[in-house]
């Protein structure tokens, strides 16, 4: 399961970096990254597993991606 979280995080990081370089706002970056990662992982069984095993507010891929991006911003991974 850790591989699933890692794959999702790395995919979100790559997409978000490209969007920020292109000049997208933070809210647009979150929306577009959610859309792009969702399309990339559409139908993947491990996403359903992550949804099932995630706790509290992170039960959907959209919520996890938003949390990843906010954490990337705090950690300085995204500018």
Secondary structure as GFF3:
##gff-version 3
##sequence-region A 1 79
A	DSSP	alpha_helix	2	21	.	.	.	ID=ss1
A	DSSP	alpha_helix	26	40	.	.	.	ID=ss2
A	DSSP	alpha_helix	45	53	.	.	.	ID=ss3
A	DSSP	three_ten_helix	56	58	.	.	.	ID=ss4
A	DSSP	alpha_helix	61	75	.	.	.	ID=ss5
###
